[in-house]
Amino acid sequence: MVAIWWTASFGNRLCEVIVLDNLRCGNMANLSRSWDRIQFVEGDIRDEDLLREVMERVVVVYHLAAQSNVMEAERDPEYCCTTNVDGTLRVS
């Protein structure tokens, strides 16, 4: 998951939060309490075009996207590497 924050108008909201997640391990229900305060984009951190589009007005990135399950990483090392290494490079 990548939570992306940017400054917005000086009205009652100081920032907006965009959550980018491919839901491979996540669950939409985990966001239910925040639904009215976020913008959710289903997608993958490795998708350069989507990432570029989402990050157009971004000021701060809180990067949480990772394949952290060791057993899953052993089963699919390419996904692990492209998400953890390439994905991190794309947001930096």
Helices and strands as residue ranges (DSSP letters): E 2-7, E 15-21, G 28-37, E 38-42, H 48-54, E 60-63, H 70-75, H 77-81, I 82-86, H 87-91
